Amino acid sequence: MDVETTFLNGELEEEVYMKDSPPVTVITWEYHGSMYILEDIGEVSYVIGVKIHRDRSRCVLGLSQETYIYKVLERFWMKDCSPSVASIVKGDKLHLNQFPRNDLKWEQMKDIPYVSAIGSLMYAQVCTRSDIAFSVWMLGKISE
């Protein structure tokens, strides 16, 4: 029986109380466990590179990509850069005069994986760092 979606598509006038029968759950676990060799390994701490921090007493669930961000900083030779509170503050603008002005400078810039760095930031932004969305958008816009 599909308990999760049973009553989603209609309005009920009466209250409905349901209870899952424990023997069915145990039998199902034992069946799947013997079929696929499943193991209960406890609480998860990492999923696809995202660290999960859970504090049940304070009802807090935290996600972090600290390891991924450090790897990105190393990959793009920025591991010694200075952190800041905000990546772009109100009033910051990127101007054309900040870009290379001659062919020699443009040639040197071709070896810098700028778009790849933006893609790495975008992955972090989508997963856990929504606070850098505007900065990533702005950098992506000027990289075209």
C-alpha positions in Angstrom: 0.0 0.0 0.0 1.3 3.5 -0.9 0.9 5.2 2.4 2.8 8.4 1.5 0.5 9.4 -1.3 -2.8 7.8 -0.3 -4.6 11.0 0.8 -2.8 13.7 -1.2 -5.4 14.1 -3.9 -8.5 14.6 -1.9 -10.1 16.4 1.0 -11.1 14.3 4.0 -13.8 15.3 6.4 -12.9 12.7 9.0 -9.6 12.2 10.8 -7.7 9.1 9.7 -5.2 7.4 12.0 -2.8 4.8 10.6 -0.1 2.7 12.1 2.6 0.7 10.3 2.7 -2.9 11.5 6.2 -3.6 12.9 6.3 -7.3 11.7 6.0 -6.2 8.1 8.9 -3.8 8.4 11.1 -6.4 10.1 10.2 -9.0 7.5 10.9 -6.6 4.7 14.3 -5.6 6.1 15.3 -9.3 6.6 14.1 -10.1 3.1 16.0 -7.3 1.4 19.0 -7.9 3.7 19.3 -11.5 2.6 18.7 -10.6 -1.0 21.2 -7.7 -1.4 23.4 -8.2 1.7 22.4 -4.8 3.2 24.0 -3.6 6.4 22.9 -0.9 8.8 26.1 1.1 9.1 24.7 3.8 11.4 24.3 7.5 10.7 25.7 8.9 7.5 28.4 11.5 7.8 29.4 12.1 4.1 27.3 11.8 1.0 28.9 12.6 -2.4 31.4 14.9 -0.8 29.0 16.8 1.4 29.6 16.5 5.1 26.5 16.1 7.2 26.4 17.4 10.8 23.4 16.5 12.9 22.7 17.7 16.4 19.4 16.0 17.5 19.3 17.8 20.8 19.1 21.2 19.1 17.2 20.0 16.0 20.0 21.1 13.7 21.1 19.6 10.4 24.1 21.1 8.8 25.7 20.5 5.4 29.3 21.5 4.6 31.6 21.2 1.6 34.7 22.5 3.3 36.9 19.7 1.9 35.6 20.3 -1.6 36.2 24.0 -1.3 39.8 23.5 -0.1 40.5 21.2 -3.1 39.1 23.8 -5.5 41.3 26.5 -3.9 44.3 24.2 -4.3 43.4 23.3 -7.9 43.3 27.0 -8.9 46.4 28.0 -6.9 44.4 30.0 -4.3 44.9 28.0 -1.1 46.8 30.9 0.5 44.3 33.6 -0.4 42.7 35.7 2.3 39.1 34.9 3.2 36.5 37.7 3.3 33.1 38.1 4.9 31.4 38.8 1.5 32.7 37.8 -1.9 31.1 40.8 -3.6 29.6 43.7 -1.6 27.0 46.2 -2.6 28.3 48.6 -5.2 31.1 46.3 -6.6 31.1 46.3 -10.3 33.3 44.6 -12.9 34.4 46.9 -15.6 36.0 46.3 -19.0 39.1 48.2 -17.9 39.8 45.3 -15.5 40.3 43.0 -18.4 43.4 42.5 -20.5 43.9 45.4 -22.9 46.4 43.9 -25.4 46.8 40.7 -27.3 49.8 39.6 -25.3 47.7 39.7 -22.1 44.8 37.9 -23.7 47.2 35.2 -24.9 48.5 34.8 -21.3 44.9 34.5 -20.0 44.1 31.6 -22.3 46.1 29.3 -20.0 44.1 30.2 -16.9 41.1 27.8 -16.4 38.7 30.7 -15.5 35.5 29.0 -16.7 36.4 25.8 -14.9 36.9 27.7 -11.7 33.4 29.3 -12.1 31.9 25.8 -12.7 33.5 24.5 -9.5 32.1 27.5 -7.6 28.7 26.8 -9.2 28.7 23.2 -7.9 29.4 24.4 -4.4 26.7 27.1 -4.8 24.1 24.6 -5.9 24.8 22.1 -3.2 25.5 24.1 0.0 26.6 27.7 -0.7 23.5 29.6 -1.9 25.1 32.8 -0.4 27.6 33.0 -3.3 24.9 32.7 -6.0 25.1 36.3 -7.1 28.9 36.3 -7.2 28.9 33.1 -9.3 26.3 34.6 -11.7 28.2 37.8 -12.1 31.5 36.0 -12.8 29.7 33.7 -15.3 28.1 36.6 -17.0 31.4 38.4 -17.7 33.2 35.2 -18.8 31.2 35.0 -22.0 
